[in-house]
Amino acid sequence: MENSVLTIIENGVCLISLNRPKQLNSFNPEMHQALMSALKNANRNDEVRSIVITGTGRAFCAGQDLNDRNISADQARPDLGESIEKFYNPLINMLVAINKPIIAAVNGVAAGAGANLALACDIVIAGKSASFIQAFCKLGLVPDSGGTWTLPRLIGPARAKALMLLGNKLPAQQAKEWGMIWECVEDDQLMSEAMTLADHLATQPTTGLGYIKRALNHSSDNTLSEQLELERDLQRLAGRTDDYREGVTAFFEKRQPVFKGK
């Protein structure tokens, strides 16, 4: 069986690499299971304080492997909703639920579910040759993996509709200009930039960052009153952490804080 996901943990950073380069890191059941396992392990491991997801070879992820969907006219039509319920929805929910910062380092094409996988991460950095394609319309399908929720919130409904109805390739630089991703860098600097950011996040107050992530994930659906109450509740929890105490102590001692992520 192919080793479809590679994981390296070092200095508090878990680097997860999708590893089906000949298939442009497109999803099959094995890669789904391996990625979920890697994310669960990173979430449970207290030594891991930030996560980076990237792809090996010349692509980040080309979405679903269509070799698994190539059916003849005389075969029964597949239930694509079943694969979404079994694989894609749990994956996106896992990315949102993990209380550790997740960086997507997008190398090459991110298409279909691969694009929406990247956008579900907390911070997206892309190489200049990278591109994002909502390719579903080319197959008569509906964008999934949270794309119809995430993309309009990032770039507005007009741009999201056009990208999803036309399936046009969006270059990484334009994605940055539109506010869809955080940064666009030279291809040969992508991983060094992503790992530098991940190394920094791994030294920060991890529990507090998780509370920030939780607050932001609820902000689109909450009323202002509900969000104010959530901020109150999360701030109460954050104020009880060891890292908050260390941050205040370091401030008064005029030194850099040493956060433990607790």
C-alpha positions in Angstrom: 0.0 0.0 0.0 1.3 3.5 -0.9 2.4 5.8 1.9 -0.1 8.4 0.9 0.5 10.8 3.7 3.9 11.6 5.3 4.2 13.1 8.7 7.2 14.7 10.4 7.1 16.2 13.9 9.9 18.5 15.0 10.2 21.5 17.4 6.5 21.5 18.0 5.6 21.6 14.3 3.8 18.7 12.6 4.4 18.8 8.9 1.8 16.7 7.0 2.6 16.1 3.3 0.0 14.6 0.9 2.0 12.0 -1.0 0.4 10.8 -4.2 2.5 12.9 -6.5 1.8 10.9 -9.7 -1.9 11.6 -9.1 -1.3 15.2 -8.2 -2.1 14.2 -4.6 -5.8 13.6 -5.5 -7.9 12.0 -2.9 -8.7 8.3 -2.7 -10.1 6.4 0.3 -6.6 5.5 1.6 -5.3 9.1 1.5 -8.5 10.3 3.2 -8.0 7.8 6.1 -4.3 8.6 6.3 -4.8 12.3 6.5 -7.5 12.0 9.1 -5.3 9.8 11.2 -2.4 12.2 10.9 -4.6 15.1 12.0 -6.1 13.2 14.9 -2.6 12.2 16.1 -1.4 15.8 15.8 -4.4 17.1 17.7 -3.8 14.6 20.5 -0.1 15.1 20.8 0.7 17.9 23.3 4.1 18.3 21.8 2.5 19.5 18.5 1.6 23.2 18.7 1.2 24.0 15.0 0.5 22.1 11.8 1.5 22.5 8.2 -0.2 20.8 5.3 1.4 20.6 1.9 1.8 18.3 -1.1 4.7 16.4 -2.5 5.7 16.9 -6.2 4.2 19.6 -8.4 0.7 19.9 -6.8 -0.9 20.6 -3.5 -4.0 18.6 -4.2 -6.1 18.1 -7.3 -9.2 17.1 -5.4 -10.9 13.8 -5.9 -9.1 11.0 -7.9 -11.5 10.5 -10.8 -10.1 7.1 -11.4 -12.3 6.0 -8.5 -15.3 7.6 -10.3 -14.9 6.4 -13.9 -18.1 4.4 -14.6 -19.6 3.2 -17.8 -23.1 3.9 -19.0 -24.4 0.5 -18.0 -23.2 0.8 -14.4 -25.2 2.1 -11.5 -24.8 5.8 -10.8 -22.7 6.5 -7.8 -23.9 8.2 -4.6 -21.4 11.0 -4.3 -23.1 12.3 -1.2 -22.0 9.1 0.5 -18.3 9.9 0.0 -18.9 13.5 1.1 -20.5 12.3 4.3 -17.9 9.6 4.9 -14.7 11.5 4.0 -14.9 15.2 3.0 -17.2 16.5 5.7 -15.4 14.9 8.6 -12.1 16.2 7.2 -13.3 19.8 7.1 -14.9 19.5 10.5 -11.7 18.1 11.9 -9.7 21.1 10.5 -12.1 23.5 12.1 -12.2 21.6 15.4 -8.5 21.3 16.0 -7.5 24.0 18.5 -4.0 24.4 17.0 -3.1 26.8 14.1 -3.0 25.0 10.8 -1.1 26.4 7.8 -1.7 25.3 4.2 1.5 25.6 2.1 0.1 25.5 -1.4 2.5 24.3 -4.1 1.2 24.0 -7.6 -2.5 23.4 -8.3 -5.2 23.2 -5.6 -8.3 22.1 -7.5 -11.8 21.1 -6.4 -11.8 19.7 -2.9 -8.0 20.4 -2.8 -8.7 24.1 -3.1 -11.3 24.0 -0.4 -9.1 21.9 1.8 -6.5 24.7 1.7 -9.1 27.4 2.4 -10.3 25.5 5.4 -6.9 25.9 7.0 -6.2 28.9 9.3 -3.5 30.5 7.2 -2.8 29.9 3.6 0.6 30.6 2.0 1.1 29.8 -1.7 4.0 29.7 -4.2 3.7 32.1 -7.1 3.1 29.3 -9.5 0.3 27.9 -7.5 -3.4 28.3 -8.5 -6.8 27.6 -7.1 -9.5 26.1 -9.3 -13.2 25.5 -8.3 -13.3 22.7 -10.9 -16.6 21.1 -9.9 -18.7 22.9 -12.6 -16.5 21.2 -15.3 -18.0 17.9 -14.2 -21.5 19.1 -13.5 -21.0 18.9 -9.8 -21.5 21.2 -6.8 -18.5 22.6 -4.9 -18.1 20.7 -1.7 -15.6 20.5 1.3 -17.1 23.7 2.6 -16.3 25.7 -0.5 -19.8 27.3 -0.9 -19.5 28.4 2.8 -15.8 29.5 2.9 -15.2 31.2 -0.4 -18.0 33.8 -0.3 -16.9 34.8 3.2 -13.3 35.2 2.0 -13.8 37.1 -1.3 -17.5 38.1 -1.5 -20.4 36.4 -3.3 -19.8 38.0 -6.7 -16.3 36.6 -7.1 -17.2 33.3 -5.4 -20.1 32.8 -7.8 -18.0 33.6 -10.9 -15.2 31.2 -9.8 -17.6 28.4 -9.1 -19.8 28.8 -12.2 -16.9 29.3 -14.6 -14.2 27.1 -13.0 -11.5 29.5 -14.0 -8.0 29.2 -12.7 -7.1 31.8 -10.1 -3.4 32.5 -9.8 -1.9 32.7 -6.3 -1.0 36.4 -6.6 -4.5 37.3 -7.5 -5.8 35.1 -4.7 -3.7 37.2 -2.3 -4.9 40.5 -3.8 -8.5 39.4 -3.4 -7.9 38.5 0.3 -8.5 34.7 -0.3 -5.1 33.7 1.1 -2.6 35.3 3.5 0.6 35.3 1.4 2.1 34.6 -2.0 5.9 33.9 -2.1 8.5 32.7 -4.6 8.2 29.0 -5.2 11.6 28.2 -3.8 10.8 30.1 -0.6 7.4 28.5 0.1 8.4 25.8 2.6 10.9 27.9 4.4 8.3 30.7 4.8 5.6 28.2 5.9 8.0 26.5 8.4 9.2 29.9 9.8 5.6 30.8 10.5 4.8 27.4 11.9 7.9 27.6 14.1 6.8 31.0 15.5 3.2 29.7 16.1 4.7 26.7 18.0 6.2 29.1 20.6 3.0 31.0 21.2 0.2 30.4 23.7 -1.4 27.5 21.9 -4.5 27.3 24.1 -5.2 31.0 23.6 -4.7 30.6 19.8 -7.3 27.8 19.9 -9.8 30.1 21.6 -9.2 32.8 18.9 -9.8 30.2 16.3 -13.0 29.1 18.0 -14.3 32.7 18.3 -13.6 33.4 14.6 -15.2 30.2 13.5 -18.5 31.2 15.2 -18.4 34.9 14.2 -20.2 34.4 10.8 -23.2 32.8 12.3 -23.6 34.6 15.7 -25.4 37.8 16.3 -23.2 40.6 17.8 -24.8 39.9 21.2 -24.0 36.1 20.9 -20.5 36.9 19.8 -19.9 39.2 22.7 -21.0 36.5 25.1 -18.7 34.0 23.4 -15.8 36.4 23.7 -16.6 36.8 27.4 -16.7 33.0 27.9 -13.5 32.3 26.0 -11.7 35.2 27.7 -12.6 33.7 31.0 -11.0 30.4 30.0 -8.0 32.2 28.5 -7.4 34.1 31.7 -7.1 30.9 33.7 -4.2 29.5 31.5 -0.6 29.3 32.6 0.4 31.1 29.4 -1.7 34.2 30.3 0.1 34.3 33.7 3.5 33.9 31.9 2.6 36.7 29.4 1.7 39.2 32.1 4.8 38.3 34.2 7.1 38.6 31.2 5.5 42.0 30.3 6.3 43.4 33.7 9.8 41.8 33.8 10.5 43.3 30.3 11.5 40.0 28.7 10.2 37.6 26.0 7.6 35.2 27.4 8.2 31.5 27.3 4.8 30.0 26.5 4.2 26.3 27.2 0.9 26.1 25.2 -1.1 25.5 28.4 
